[in-house]
Amino acid sequence: MPSPTEPHWNYEATVLHIEAIVTRIESGTLDLADVFEQFSTAVESLRQCELFLATKQKQMDLLIETLTDDDAMP
């Protein structure tokens, strides 16, 4: 799965992928080894989402700071 730093990575698609994994795990049809593998994949995808959101939050904070700085200048 691509990382959030790659141009073709998509937050919404990653969330859908995580939801599909949760559905498969909850179905009870997977072997135990597959459950662990799927869980590991979901955790990695969640980490990617967290990284993406944290990066975007920093970008937003910088933009807001820039706007605030611009408003303070005469």
C-alpha positions as CSV (number, residue, x, y, z in Angstrom):
1,M,0.0,0.0,0.0
2,P,1.4,3.4,-0.9
3,S,2.4,5.9,1.8
4,P,0.7,9.3,2.4
5,T,3.7,11.1,1.0
6,E,3.2,9.5,-2.4
7,P,1.0,11.5,-4.9
8,H,-1.4,8.7,-5.6
9,W,-2.1,7.9,-1.9
10,N,-5.7,8.7,-1.0
11,Y,-7.1,9.2,2.6
12,E,-10.6,8.2,1.7
13,A,-9.6,5.1,-0.1
14,T,-7.4,4.1,2.8
15,V,-10.3,4.5,5.3
16,L,-12.5,2.4,3.0
17,H,-9.7,-0.2,3.0
18,I,-9.5,-0.2,6.8
19,E,-13.3,-0.6,7.0
20,A,-13.2,-3.6,4.6
21,I,-10.6,-5.2,6.8
22,V,-12.6,-4.7,9.9
23,T,-15.7,-6.2,8.2
24,R,-13.6,-9.3,7.2
25,I,-12.3,-9.7,10.7
26,E,-15.7,-9.3,12.2
27,S,-17.2,-11.8,9.8
28,G,-15.4,-14.6,11.7
29,T,-14.6,-16.4,8.5
30,L,-10.8,-15.8,8.5
31,D,-8.2,-18.2,9.8
32,L,-6.4,-16.8,12.9
33,A,-3.2,-16.2,10.9
34,D,-5.2,-14.2,8.4
35,V,-6.8,-12.2,11.2
36,F,-3.4,-11.2,12.5
37,E,-2.2,-10.3,9.0
38,Q,-5.3,-8.2,8.3
39,F,-5.1,-6.5,11.7
40,S,-1.4,-5.6,11.0
41,T,-2.4,-4.2,7.6
42,A,-5.2,-2.1,9.2
43,V,-2.8,-0.8,11.9
44,E,-0.3,0.3,9.3
45,S,-3.1,2.0,7.3
46,L,-4.3,3.8,10.4
47,R,-0.7,5.0,11.0
48,Q,-0.7,6.4,7.5
49,C,-3.9,8.2,8.1
50,E,-2.6,9.7,11.3
51,L,0.5,10.9,9.6
52,F,-1.5,12.4,6.8
53,L,-3.8,14.2,9.2
54,A,-0.9,15.5,11.4
55,T,0.9,16.8,8.3
56,K,-2.2,18.6,7.0
57,Q,-2.9,20.0,10.5
58,K,0.6,21.5,10.6
59,Q,0.1,23.0,7.1
60,M,-3.2,24.5,8.2
61,D,-1.6,25.9,11.4
62,L,1.1,27.5,9.2
63,L,-1.4,29.0,6.9
64,I,-3.4,30.4,9.7
65,E,-0.3,31.8,11.3
66,T,0.6,33.4,8.0
67,L,-2.9,35.0,7.7
68,T,-2.6,36.3,11.3
69,D,0.9,37.7,10.6
70,D,-0.4,39.4,7.4
71,D,-3.3,41.0,9.3
72,A,-0.9,42.4,11.9
73,M,1.2,44.1,9.3
74,P,0.3,47.7,8.4
